[in-house]
Structures are given as C-alpha cells and as structure tokens.
Amino acid sequence: KSFVDQGTIAGAVTLAARHGVVASLEAVGYQDLENKRPMRTDSIFEIMSMTKPVTAAGTMLLMEEGRLALSDPVEKHLPEFRGLWVIDSPGEKERRLKRPSRAITIRDLPTHTSGMPELPPEGGMYSTASDLYAFYQMMANGGTYNKRRVFSRGSVELMTAVHTAELKQSWGLGWSVVRDPAGTLQLESAGTFGHGGAFGTYGWIDPRKDLIGVLLIQRWGGGDCRVGKSDRRGRLSYLPRTIGTNITGMTLRRRILPSAVLSTTIRSWPKIVPPTGATSLPPGLS
C-alpha cells in the first residue's frame, strides 16, 4: 500500500500459499488509476513472459503423448522456422544476425538458448493471481491438481532441472531456476523456480519451503518510473472475449476488467542490423 500511496505503482495483487493452502490474497490500489476504480483480487493482468512456463508445460504434454521430442528441430513441426537467422553480436542498441551453426531444437526455445532475435510481442496471455496459483500448485504437486494428473512427475522434474549450467543465468524448461540463493530478493531456496513478466508480474515456487508467491502489477519494464500525469500513457485494453482453458483444466469465465495503468515510457527495442557483408535485412525482419 505504501508503494501505491507514494505513486510508485497504480495497484497490485499479491498471493502467498504454503503447504497447498492460500494464506494471503490481497489487492491494493487501483486497476484504473484515472477513474479510481479499485483493484480487485480477481483483476486480470497481462503476464507477458510468464506465459513461457505455460508454453513449456504444453510442450511436455505433447512430448508425453509421443508427438514430439525435445531434440527435434523446431522446423520439423513448424516449417516457418526454416532458414532462421540468430543473433551474432547482441547489444543494447543493435543486434547483428548470422545463420545458426545447427538447426534450432525444441529444447533451445524454453532454455533461452536458441539465439533468435527477441521481437516486440503481438498478443499475449492474461491471468489472475488465483489462476496462476492453480498452475503453480500443480507444479509443486509434481504434476497433479485437485487429484487430477496433468502430466508426469518426471516431466515436472525435467522442466525444473537446470539445463544451462554453462551459463550465468540458470534456466530449466520455461523456468528460471535458483542455483545460489545468495543475493536473491526473496531469499529463495536453491531449486526455487519461477518467472517474471515485462509489466512487473512475478511468480515463484520454492519446493524446499513448500511456498508459492505471486505478485501482479502492471508497469512497463517492471517499474523504473513513478506514476504521474506526464507518464500515464493509457490503459491496457479490455479483452474482447472470455479466457479459455488453462493447463490445469480449470475453465476461466471471469468478468473481463481493464488492466492497471501503464506508468512508464515505451521501451526502445534494440535495432536488428543485417548480417556481416549484407546491405539489407533478411525477408520478414525489415
């Protein structure tokens, strides 16, 4: 509430659960700052990159059904991925492209090792704190929710194992995994896995403490700018439809609400530059 009072955020929803029980679910501030519409515990947020664990879970379901393997080239299932370019020299202002040394595999995507340029998103996923909790509790339970098995414990263990030991950032399949708790904001245990989103949303599962946390705000970049008249760029739009079914099988038919006000300037995406020796970008990237 102090962050709302100080104008740091418009509003927030927080959830904390332990041993499979929600201990706290609270809303503070506003979901519509200009019209002073209060935040609610079932307010819907755009979760941006928090969709990656959900996508990874769907991939594991397909793997269990024998429809794909993590070692498969992505182009085997999505022909549009043939002839891809990857980042040769990453930078804050520009990123140069090159051809990959091998075909990008399905495993490369959820571990953030594909090297593909990250372009501004078109569309996305929306959720509430309670629905994210249902997904996280399913993971904490080893693949079950409400006595229903969604996928195998082996798939959960594979998703939450560290697949990038050679890199500074520890990634599982769609999850960021804590290797060293030192310096983590929440003093998370080793093995904690979670993911955040560009608008400041974040969720994590700490298996050692049997603890789940969800924090939902709506600020571009997670929030380096205070809420003020000069930076109220507008509200996120209403969803034009009800939300379908999530990975736990729970049907979401909530009333659609406006998201909180964006409170910071539009991010400047790095410029994609042609490969060495080329004078123009490959088709589809210009």
Secondary structure, DSSP 8 states (H G I E B T S, - for coil): -HHHHTTS-SEEEEEEEETTEEEEEEEEEEEETTTTEE--TT--EE-GGGHHHHHHHHHHHHHHTTS--TTSBHHHH-GGGTT--EEEE--SSEEEEE--SS--BTTTTTTT-S--------S--EE-HHHHHHHHHHHHTTSEETTEE-S-HHHHHHHHS-S-TTSSS-B-SSSEE-S--TT-TT---TT-EEEE-TTS-EEEEETTTTEEEEEE---GGG-SS---GGG--EE----SS---B-TTS-B---------EE-S------EEE--TT-SS--TT--
